[in-house]
Amino acid sequence: MLALRLTRGTHPLVLARRLLVAAASAGVGFLLLCTLGHALGHPEQAPASTLRLLWCVLPLAATVQFAVAVARTDPSTRPRPGLSAIGLGPARLALLAAASTAVTCVLGSAVALLLYLHLRGDLTGLPFDGAAAGLLAGDQPVPLAAVLTLLAVVPVTAAAAAALALRLRPAPPVSSEASEASGEDETMPSGLPWGVALIAVGLAIETYAGRGGGGDGLPLPGRFDGSPAAVLAGWVLTAIGLATAGPALVHGCGRLLQTARPGAVRLLAGRVLMTESRRVGRPLGVVCAVLSGLLAAASLYGSDTGSDAFGPLTGLGATLILACTCATLLTAALESRQGRAAVTEALLDAGAPPTALRTAALLRAGVLLAVFLPLTWAVGELAALPLKG
Protein backbone atom coordinates (compact mmCIF):
# COMPACT_ATOMS: atom_id res chain seq x y z
CA MET A 1 0.00 0.00 0.00
CA LEU A 2 2.87 2.38 0.78
CA ALA A 3 4.49 1.56 -2.55
CA LEU A 4 1.24 2.40 -4.39
CA ARG A 5 0.88 5.72 -2.53
CA LEU A 6 4.47 6.67 -3.30
CA THR A 7 3.89 5.77 -6.94
CA ARG A 8 0.90 8.12 -7.11
CA GLY A 9 2.87 11.02 -5.65
CA THR A 10 6.10 10.70 -7.60
CA HIS A 11 7.49 13.12 -10.17
CA PRO A 12 6.31 12.68 -13.79
CA LEU A 13 9.86 11.84 -14.94
CA VAL A 14 10.05 9.06 -12.35
CA LEU A 15 6.70 7.75 -13.53
CA ALA A 16 7.97 7.88 -17.12
CA ARG A 17 10.95 5.71 -16.19
CA ARG A 18 8.65 3.24 -14.46
CA LEU A 19 6.42 3.13 -17.53
CA LEU A 20 9.49 2.29 -19.61
CA VAL A 21 10.22 -0.57 -17.23
CA ALA A 22 6.62 -1.73 -17.62
CA ALA A 23 6.96 -1.59 -21.41
CA ALA A 24 10.15 -3.64 -21.30
CA SER A 25 8.46 -6.13 -18.98
CA ALA A 26 5.57 -6.38 -21.43
CA GLY A 27 7.97 -7.10 -24.28
CA VAL A 28 9.75 -9.88 -22.40
CA GLY A 29 6.46 -11.34 -21.21
CA PHE A 30 5.17 -11.40 -24.79
CA LEU A 31 8.34 -13.17 -25.95
CA LEU A 32 7.90 -15.80 -23.24
CA LEU A 33 4.26 -16.33 -24.20
CA CYS A 34 5.25 -16.63 -27.87
CA THR A 35 7.69 -19.35 -26.85
CA LEU A 36 4.82 -21.10 -25.10
CA GLY A 37 2.73 -20.78 -28.26
CA HIS A 38 5.51 -22.38 -30.30
CA ALA A 39 5.70 -25.26 -27.83
CA LEU A 40 1.92 -25.76 -27.99
CA GLY A 41 1.81 -25.67 -31.78
CA HIS A 42 4.89 -27.86 -32.30
CA PRO A 43 4.95 -30.51 -29.57
CA GLU A 44 7.36 -32.61 -31.61
CA GLN A 45 10.00 -29.84 -31.51
CA ALA A 46 10.59 -29.73 -27.77
CA PRO A 47 14.39 -29.04 -28.04
CA ALA A 48 13.78 -26.10 -30.39
CA SER A 49 11.17 -24.68 -28.01
CA THR A 50 13.61 -25.02 -25.12
CA LEU A 51 16.27 -23.11 -27.06
CA ARG A 52 13.76 -20.39 -27.87
CA LEU A 53 13.03 -20.13 -24.17
CA LEU A 54 16.76 -19.84 -23.42
CA TRP A 55 17.06 -17.03 -25.96
CA CYS A 56 14.58 -15.05 -23.86
CA VAL A 57 17.19 -14.93 -21.07
CA LEU A 58 19.06 -12.11 -22.86
CA PRO A 59 16.15 -9.62 -23.04
CA LEU A 60 15.13 -10.74 -19.54
CA ALA A 61 18.59 -9.88 -18.19
CA ALA A 62 18.56 -6.50 -19.97
CA THR A 63 15.11 -5.71 -18.55
CA VAL A 64 16.11 -6.68 -15.02
CA GLN A 65 19.24 -4.53 -15.27
CA PHE A 66 17.13 -1.58 -16.38
CA ALA A 67 14.60 -2.15 -13.59
CA VAL A 68 17.37 -2.17 -10.99
CA ALA A 69 18.85 1.04 -12.40
CA VAL A 70 15.45 2.74 -12.21
CA ALA A 71 14.95 1.54 -8.64
CA ARG A 72 18.34 2.96 -7.63
CA THR A 73 17.43 6.42 -8.97
CA ASP A 74 13.95 6.44 -7.42
CA PRO A 75 13.75 9.30 -4.88
CA SER A 76 11.44 7.27 -2.64
CA THR A 77 14.16 4.66 -2.06
CA ARG A 78 16.95 7.12 -1.31
CA PRO A 79 18.25 6.94 2.30
CA ARG A 80 17.42 10.00 4.41
CA PRO A 81 18.44 10.87 7.98
CA GLY A 82 14.90 10.89 9.40
CA LEU A 83 13.56 7.72 7.79
CA SER A 84 15.28 5.31 10.16
CA ALA A 85 13.44 6.91 13.10
CA ILE A 86 10.07 5.83 11.65
CA GLY A 87 11.24 2.32 10.77
CA LEU A 88 12.33 2.90 7.16
CA GLY A 89 15.95 1.84 7.35
CA PRO A 90 18.02 0.35 4.51
CA ALA A 91 16.27 -3.03 4.73
CA ARG A 92 12.76 -1.52 4.63
CA LEU A 93 13.73 0.80 1.75
CA ALA A 94 15.05 -2.21 -0.18
CA LEU A 95 11.75 -4.01 0.35
CA LEU A 96 9.88 -0.88 -0.72
CA ALA A 97 11.92 -0.71 -3.92
CA ALA A 98 11.25 -4.40 -4.55
CA ALA A 99 7.52 -3.88 -4.11
CA SER A 100 7.47 -0.87 -6.46
CA THR A 101 9.48 -2.78 -9.06
CA ALA A 102 7.17 -5.79 -8.77
CA VAL A 103 4.05 -3.63 -9.23
CA THR A 104 5.55 -2.00 -12.33
CA CYS A 105 6.56 -5.31 -13.89
CA VAL A 106 3.19 -6.91 -13.09
CA LEU A 107 1.55 -4.08 -15.04
CA GLY A 108 3.76 -4.89 -18.02
CA SER A 109 3.03 -8.61 -17.73
CA ALA A 110 -0.72 -7.88 -17.74
CA VAL A 111 -0.33 -5.87 -20.95
CA ALA A 112 1.63 -8.74 -22.50
CA LEU A 113 -1.11 -11.20 -21.59
CA LEU A 114 -3.82 -8.99 -23.10
CA LEU A 115 -1.82 -8.56 -26.31
CA TYR A 116 -1.15 -12.29 -26.51
CA LEU A 117 -4.81 -13.19 -26.06
CA HIS A 118 -5.86 -10.49 -28.53
CA LEU A 119 -3.54 -11.77 -31.27
CA ARG A 120 -4.73 -15.31 -30.64
CA GLY A 121 -8.33 -14.21 -31.12
CA ASP A 122 -9.44 -15.11 -27.60
CA LEU A 123 -10.87 -11.65 -26.86
CA THR A 124 -12.50 -9.92 -29.84
CA GLY A 125 -11.79 -12.05 -32.89
CA LEU A 126 -8.70 -12.59 -35.02
CA PRO A 127 -6.77 -9.37 -35.84
CA PHE A 128 -4.57 -9.01 -38.94
CA ASP A 129 -6.72 -11.63 -40.70
CA GLY A 130 -5.45 -14.33 -38.36
CA ALA A 131 -1.80 -13.92 -39.41
CA ALA A 132 -0.52 -14.30 -35.84
CA ALA A 133 -2.84 -17.13 -34.83
CA GLY A 134 -0.60 -19.81 -36.31
CA LEU A 135 2.51 -18.43 -34.62
CA LEU A 136 0.76 -18.28 -31.23
CA ALA A 137 -1.08 -21.63 -31.56
CA GLY A 138 -4.52 -20.05 -31.64
CA ASP A 139 -6.20 -23.42 -32.15
CA GLN A 140 -4.84 -24.79 -28.87
CA PRO A 141 -6.21 -24.06 -25.37
CA VAL A 142 -4.09 -21.79 -23.20
CA PRO A 143 -2.59 -23.58 -20.15
CA LEU A 144 -3.28 -21.12 -17.34
CA ALA A 145 -0.59 -22.43 -14.98
CA ALA A 146 2.12 -22.15 -17.62
CA VAL A 147 1.01 -18.64 -18.57
CA LEU A 148 1.04 -17.39 -14.99
CA THR A 149 4.42 -19.02 -14.34
CA LEU A 150 6.02 -17.39 -17.36
CA LEU A 151 4.49 -13.99 -16.62
CA ALA A 152 5.75 -14.14 -13.03
CA VAL A 153 9.37 -14.55 -14.13
CA VAL A 154 10.03 -10.86 -14.84
CA PRO A 155 8.34 -9.38 -11.70
CA VAL A 156 9.91 -11.90 -9.33
CA THR A 157 13.41 -11.63 -10.84
CA ALA A 158 13.36 -7.83 -11.09
CA ALA A 159 12.00 -7.40 -7.55
CA ALA A 160 14.61 -9.74 -6.08
CA ALA A 161 17.43 -8.03 -7.99
CA ALA A 162 16.24 -4.55 -6.94
CA ALA A 163 16.00 -5.58 -3.28
CA LEU A 164 19.48 -7.09 -3.36
CA ALA A 165 21.03 -4.12 -5.17
CA LEU A 166 19.54 -1.54 -2.81
CA ARG A 167 20.26 -3.62 0.28
CA LEU A 168 23.94 -3.78 -0.68
CA ARG A 169 24.10 -0.12 -1.72
CA PRO A 170 26.71 1.68 0.37
CA ALA A 171 25.59 4.55 2.53
CA PRO A 172 26.25 7.98 1.02
CA PRO A 173 29.11 9.97 2.55
CA VAL A 174 28.28 12.77 4.93
CA SER A 175 30.03 15.39 2.83
CA SER A 176 32.25 15.78 -0.17
CA GLU A 177 35.24 16.11 2.12
CA ALA A 178 34.47 12.69 3.58
CA SER A 179 34.25 11.26 0.07
CA GLU A 180 37.64 12.69 -0.83
CA ALA A 181 39.14 11.53 2.45
CA SER A 182 37.98 7.96 1.82
CA GLY A 183 40.07 7.85 -1.33
CA GLU A 184 37.25 6.16 -3.26
CA ASP A 185 38.11 7.88 -6.52
CA GLU A 186 41.79 6.98 -6.25
CA THR A 187 41.43 3.17 -6.42
CA MET A 188 41.85 1.34 -10.05
CA PRO A 189 39.10 -0.96 -10.68
CA SER A 190 40.74 -4.34 -11.05
CA GLY A 191 38.55 -5.76 -13.82
CA LEU A 192 40.71 -4.78 -16.81
CA PRO A 193 43.00 -7.87 -16.86
CA TRP A 194 40.06 -10.22 -16.41
CA GLY A 195 38.05 -8.38 -19.05
CA VAL A 196 40.85 -8.47 -21.61
CA ALA A 197 41.42 -12.16 -20.89
CA LEU A 198 37.73 -13.00 -21.35
CA ILE A 199 37.58 -11.02 -24.61
CA ALA A 200 40.68 -12.78 -25.94
CA VAL A 201 39.42 -16.24 -24.95
CA GLY A 202 35.99 -15.55 -26.43
CA LEU A 203 37.41 -14.37 -29.75
CA ALA A 204 39.77 -17.34 -29.86
CA ILE A 205 36.88 -19.77 -29.33
CA GLU A 206 34.86 -18.05 -32.05
CA THR A 207 37.80 -18.22 -34.45
CA TYR A 208 38.35 -21.92 -33.80
CA ALA A 209 34.65 -22.73 -34.13
CA GLY A 210 34.30 -20.64 -37.28
CA ARG A 211 37.02 -22.67 -38.99
CA GLY A 212 35.05 -25.89 -38.65
CA GLY A 213 35.82 -27.05 -35.14
CA GLY A 214 32.58 -26.03 -33.46
CA GLY A 215 30.30 -28.95 -34.38
CA ASP A 216 26.79 -28.81 -35.82
CA GLY A 217 24.66 -25.70 -35.84
CA LEU A 218 22.00 -25.10 -33.22
CA PRO A 219 18.34 -24.88 -34.30
CA LEU A 220 17.95 -21.26 -33.20
CA PRO A 221 15.44 -18.67 -34.49
CA GLY A 222 16.18 -16.62 -37.59
CA ARG A 223 19.54 -16.74 -39.38
CA PHE A 224 21.31 -17.96 -36.23
CA ASP A 225 20.23 -21.53 -36.94
CA GLY A 226 23.61 -22.48 -38.41
CA SER A 227 25.75 -21.06 -35.61
CA PRO A 228 27.84 -23.65 -33.76
CA ALA A 229 27.48 -23.80 -30.01
CA ALA A 230 31.13 -22.85 -29.54
CA VAL A 231 30.61 -19.62 -31.50
CA LEU A 232 27.77 -18.60 -29.22
CA ALA A 233 29.77 -19.54 -26.12
CA GLY A 234 32.70 -17.47 -27.36
CA TRP A 235 30.47 -14.49 -27.98
CA VAL A 236 29.02 -14.73 -24.46
CA LEU A 237 32.55 -14.70 -23.02
CA THR A 238 33.40 -11.68 -25.17
CA ALA A 239 30.34 -9.79 -23.95
CA ILE A 240 31.11 -10.61 -20.30
CA GLY A 241 34.67 -9.42 -20.86
CA LEU A 242 33.51 -6.08 -22.22
CA ALA A 243 31.20 -5.57 -19.25
CA THR A 244 33.98 -6.53 -16.83
CA ALA A 245 36.54 -4.20 -18.40
CA GLY A 246 34.14 -1.22 -18.64
CA PRO A 247 34.78 0.33 -15.18
CA ALA A 248 38.55 0.08 -15.59
CA LEU A 249 38.39 1.67 -19.05
CA VAL A 250 36.29 4.58 -17.74
CA HIS A 251 38.75 5.01 -14.87
CA GLY A 252 41.62 5.03 -17.38
CA CYS A 253 39.84 7.70 -19.42
CA GLY A 254 39.68 9.84 -16.30
CA ARG A 255 43.40 9.45 -15.73
CA LEU A 256 44.07 10.23 -19.40
CA LEU A 257 42.24 13.54 -19.11
CA GLN A 258 44.44 14.57 -16.18
CA THR A 259 47.78 13.96 -17.86
CA ALA A 260 50.12 16.60 -19.29
CA ARG A 261 49.47 19.56 -16.97
CA PRO A 262 45.63 19.66 -17.03
CA GLY A 263 43.61 22.79 -16.53
CA ALA A 264 40.63 23.16 -14.25
CA VAL A 265 38.13 21.78 -16.78
CA ARG A 266 40.20 18.72 -17.67
CA LEU A 267 40.97 18.08 -14.03
CA LEU A 268 37.28 18.26 -13.09
CA ALA A 269 36.23 16.00 -15.97
CA GLY A 270 38.92 13.45 -15.15
CA ARG A 271 38.11 13.35 -11.45
CA VAL A 272 34.42 12.81 -12.16
CA LEU A 273 35.17 9.91 -14.51
CA MET A 274 37.45 8.30 -11.95
CA THR A 275 34.87 8.70 -9.19
CA GLU A 276 31.96 7.38 -11.25
CA SER A 277 33.87 4.65 -13.08
CA ARG A 278 32.20 1.77 -11.24
CA ARG A 279 28.72 3.24 -11.53
CA VAL A 280 28.87 4.12 -15.24
CA GLY A 281 31.53 1.75 -16.52
CA ARG A 282 29.62 -1.52 -16.30
CA PRO A 283 26.48 -0.28 -18.14
CA LEU A 284 28.74 1.31 -20.73
CA GLY A 285 30.56 -1.99 -21.21
CA VAL A 286 27.24 -3.80 -21.65
CA VAL A 287 26.14 -1.28 -24.29
CA CYS A 288 29.49 -1.77 -26.03
CA ALA A 289 28.92 -5.54 -26.05
CA VAL A 290 25.39 -5.21 -27.46
CA LEU A 291 26.43 -2.76 -30.18
CA SER A 292 29.38 -4.93 -31.19
CA GLY A 293 27.00 -7.90 -31.47
CA LEU A 294 24.67 -5.89 -33.70
CA LEU A 295 27.62 -4.79 -35.83
CA ALA A 296 28.72 -8.41 -36.20
CA ALA A 297 25.20 -9.48 -37.21
CA ALA A 298 24.93 -6.61 -39.68
CA SER A 299 28.32 -7.50 -41.14
CA LEU A 300 27.29 -11.14 -41.57
CA TYR A 301 23.71 -10.76 -42.77
CA GLY A 302 23.52 -7.17 -43.93
CA SER A 303 23.49 -8.20 -47.59
CA ASP A 304 20.40 -10.39 -47.11
CA THR A 305 17.32 -8.42 -48.05
CA GLY A 306 14.73 -11.09 -47.30
CA SER A 307 11.99 -10.12 -44.89
CA ASP A 308 12.41 -13.38 -42.96
CA ALA A 309 16.13 -13.01 -42.37
CA PHE A 310 15.69 -12.78 -38.62
CA GLY A 311 11.96 -12.93 -37.97
CA PRO A 312 9.72 -10.55 -36.00
CA LEU A 313 10.35 -12.14 -32.59
CA THR A 314 14.13 -12.04 -33.05
CA GLY A 315 13.83 -8.37 -34.00
CA LEU A 316 11.68 -7.69 -30.94
CA GLY A 317 14.22 -9.37 -28.68
CA ALA A 318 17.12 -7.43 -30.21
CA THR A 319 15.18 -4.16 -29.87
CA LEU A 320 14.45 -4.88 -26.23
CA ILE A 321 18.10 -5.65 -25.48
CA LEU A 322 19.37 -2.52 -27.21
CA ALA A 323 16.71 -0.23 -25.73
CA CYS A 324 17.08 -1.55 -22.19
CA THR A 325 20.87 -1.40 -22.17
CA CYS A 326 20.93 2.14 -23.54
CA ALA A 327 18.23 3.21 -21.07
CA THR A 328 20.25 1.62 -18.25
CA LEU A 329 23.30 3.63 -19.28
CA LEU A 330 21.30 6.87 -19.32
CA THR A 331 19.79 6.03 -15.94
CA ALA A 332 23.24 5.33 -14.49
CA ALA A 333 24.41 8.69 -15.83
CA LEU A 334 21.41 10.32 -14.13
CA GLU A 335 22.27 8.57 -10.87
CA SER A 336 25.83 9.82 -11.20
CA ARG A 337 24.56 13.36 -11.71
CA GLN A 338 22.34 13.08 -8.66
CA GLY A 339 25.25 11.79 -6.60
CA ARG A 340 27.44 14.78 -7.34
CA ALA A 341 24.67 17.40 -7.06
CA ALA A 342 26.09 18.72 -3.79
CA VAL A 343 29.57 19.10 -5.31
CA THR A 344 28.14 20.89 -8.35
CA GLU A 345 26.21 23.29 -6.13
CA ALA A 346 29.34 23.97 -4.08
CA LEU A 347 31.32 24.75 -7.23
CA LEU A 348 28.65 27.17 -8.43
CA ASP A 349 28.55 28.85 -5.01
CA ALA A 350 32.34 29.22 -5.14
CA GLY A 351 32.08 31.15 -8.41
CA ALA A 352 32.71 28.46 -11.02
CA PRO A 353 31.11 29.46 -14.34
CA PRO A 354 28.33 27.16 -15.59
CA THR A 355 30.05 27.00 -18.98
CA ALA A 356 33.01 25.27 -17.35
CA LEU A 357 30.75 22.55 -15.96
CA ARG A 358 29.10 22.06 -19.35
CA THR A 359 32.48 21.92 -21.06
CA ALA A 360 33.65 19.30 -18.57
CA ALA A 361 30.55 17.21 -19.31
CA LEU A 362 31.15 17.44 -23.06
CA LEU A 363 34.79 16.52 -22.51
CA ARG A 364 33.81 13.43 -20.53
CA ALA A 365 31.40 12.33 -23.24
CA GLY A 366 33.96 12.97 -25.97
CA VAL A 367 36.75 10.95 -24.41
CA LEU A 368 34.38 8.04 -23.67
CA LEU A 369 33.20 8.01 -27.28
CA ALA A 370 36.77 8.22 -28.53
CA VAL A 371 37.70 5.11 -26.53
CA PHE A 372 34.57 2.94 -26.68
CA LEU A 373 33.48 3.49 -30.28
CA PRO A 374 36.69 2.06 -31.83
CA LEU A 375 36.64 -0.75 -29.28
CA THR A 376 33.04 -1.61 -30.20
CA TRP A 377 33.84 -1.61 -33.91
CA ALA A 378 36.97 -3.72 -33.45
CA VAL A 379 35.24 -6.36 -31.32
CA GLY A 380 32.30 -6.54 -33.72
CA GLU A 381 34.55 -7.00 -36.75
CA LEU A 382 36.72 -9.59 -35.01
CA ALA A 383 33.63 -11.50 -33.89
CA ALA A 384 32.21 -11.61 -37.41
CA LEU A 385 35.48 -12.35 -39.17
CA PRO A 386 35.65 -16.12 -38.41
CA LEU A 387 32.06 -16.67 -39.60
CA LYS A 388 32.52 -14.84 -42.89
CA GLY A 389 34.69 -17.62 -44.22
Residue pairs with C-beta under 8 A, 6 or more apart in sequence:
2 96
2 99
3 96
3 99
3 100
3 103
4 103
6 76
6 96
6 100
7 15
7 18
7 100
7 103
10 18
10 74
10 75
10 76
11 75
14 74
14 75
17 70
17 73
17 331
18 70
18 100
18 104
20 66
20 70
20 327
21 63
21 66
21 67
21 70
21 101
21 104
21 105
21 108
21 158
22 104
22 105
22 107
22 108
22 111
23 108
24 59
24 62
24 63
24 66
24 67
24 108
24 320
24 323
24 324
24 327
25 63
25 67
25 104
25 105
25 107
25 108
25 109
25 112
25 154
25 155
25 158
26 108
26 109
26 111
26 112
26 115
27 59
27 63
27 108
27 112
27 316
27 319
27 320
28 56
28 59
28 60
28 63
28 108
28 112
28 154
28 320
29 108
29 109
29 111
29 112
29 113
29 150
29 151
29 154
30 112
30 115
30 116
30 316
31 56
31 59
31 313
31 316
31 317
31 320
32 53
32 56
32 112
32 150
32 151
32 153
33 112
33 113
33 116
33 136
33 147
33 150
33 151
34 116
34 135
34 136
34 313
35 49
35 52
35 53
35 56
35 150
36 143
36 146
36 147
36 150
37 116
37 120
37 135
37 136
37 137
38 45
38 48
38 49
38 52
38 135
38 137
39 46
39 49
40 137
40 140
40 143
41 134
41 135
41 136
41 137
41 139
41 140
42 48
42 49
47 219
48 219
51 218
51 219
51 220
52 220
52 221
55 220
55 221
55 317
56 317
58 317
58 321
59 317
59 320
59 321
59 324
60 153
60 154
60 157
62 290
62 320
62 321
62 324
62 325
62 328
63 154
63 158
63 320
63 324
64 154
64 157
64 158
64 161
65 283
65 286
65 324
65 325
65 328
66 324
66 325
66 327
66 328
66 331
67 101
67 104
67 105
67 158
67 161
67 162
68 101
68 158
68 161
68 162
68 165
69 283
69 327
69 328
69 331
69 332
69 335
70 101
70 331
71 77
71 97
71 98
71 100
71 101
71 162
71 165
71 166
72 165
72 166
72 169
72 331
72 335
73 331
73 334
73 335
73 338
74 97
74 100
76 96
76 97
76 100
77 93
77 94
77 96
77 97
77 100
77 166
78 93
79 90
79 93
79 171
79 172
83 89
83 93
88 96
90 166
90 167
90 169
90 171
91 167
93 166
94 162
94 163
94 164
94 166
94 167
95 163
97 162
97 163
97 166
98 159
98 160
98 162
98 163
98 166
99 159
101 155
101 158
101 159
101 162
102 155
102 156
102 158
102 159
105 154
105 155
105 158
105 159
106 155
108 154
109 151
109 152
109 154
109 155
112 151
113 147
113 151
114 123
116 136
117 123
117 142
118 124
118 127
119 127
119 128
119 132
119 133
119 136
120 132
120 133
120 136
120 137
120 138
120 142
121 127
121 130
121 133
121 138
122 138
122 142
126 133
126 138
130 138
132 138
133 139
172 339
173 179
173 182
175 342
176 342
176 343
176 346
179 185
179 275
184 275
185 271
185 274
185 275
186 274
188 248
188 251
189 247
189 248
189 251
189 277
189 278
189 281
190 248
191 244
191 245
191 246
191 247
191 248
192 245
192 248
192 249
192 252
194 241
194 244
194 245
195 241
195 242
195 243
195 244
195 245
195 246
195 248
195 285
196 241
196 245
197 241
198 237
198 238
198 240
198 241
198 244
199 237
199 238
199 241
199 242
199 245
199 379
200 241
201 234
201 237
201 241
202 234
202 235
202 236
202 237
202 238
202 239
202 240
202 241
203 234
203 238
203 379
203 382
203 383
204 234
205 230
205 231
205 233
205 234
205 237
206 230
206 231
206 234
206 235
206 238
206 383
206 386
206 387
207 385
207 386
208 214
208 230
208 386
209 215
209 228
209 229
209 230
209 231
209 234
209 386
210 228
210 231
210 385
210 386
210 387
210 389
211 386
211 389
213 230
214 228
214 229
214 230
214 231
215 228
215 229
215 230
216 228
217 225
217 226
217 227
217 228
218 224
218 225
218 227
218 228
218 229
218 232
219 225
220 227
221 310
221 311
221 313
221 314
222 309
222 310
222 311
222 314
223 300
223 301
223 304
223 309
223 310
224 314
227 387
231 386
231 387
235 293
235 296
235 383
238 289
238 292
238 379
238 383
239 286
239 289
239 290
239 293
240 289
242 285
242 286
242 288
242 289
242 292
242 375
242 379
243 282
243 285
243 286
243 289
244 285
245 285
246 281
246 282
246 283
246 284
246 285
246 286
246 288
247 277
247 278
247 281
247 282
247 285
248 277
248 281
249 281
249 285
249 371
249 372
249 375
250 273
250 276
250 277
250 280
250 281
250 284
250 368
251 273
251 274
251 277
251 281
252 371
253 270
253 273
253 364
253 367
253 368
253 371
254 269
254 270
254 271
254 272
254 273
254 274
254 275
254 277
255 270
255 274
256 270
256 367
257 266
257 267
257 269
257 270
257 273
257 363
257 364
257 367
258 266
258 267
258 270
258 271
262 270
264 356
265 356
265 359
265 360
265 363
266 360
266 363
268 356
268 357
268 360
269 360
269 361
269 363
269 364
269 367
272 336
272 340
272 360
272 364
273 364
273 367
273 368
275 340
276 336
276 339
276 340
279 332
279 335
279 336
279 339
280 329
280 332
280 333
280 336
283 325
283 328
283 329
283 332
284 329
284 368
284 372
286 325
286 328
286 329
287 325
287 326
287 328
287 329
288 372
288 375
288 376
288 379
289 379
290 321
290 322
290 325
291 322
291 376
291 380
292 376
292 377
292 379
292 380
292 383
293 380
293 383
294 318
294 322
294 380
295 376
295 377
295 380
295 381
295 384
296 380
296 381
296 383
296 384
297 384
299 380
299 381
299 384
299 388
300 384
300 387
300 388
301 309
301 310
310 318
344 357
347 357
348 354
348 357
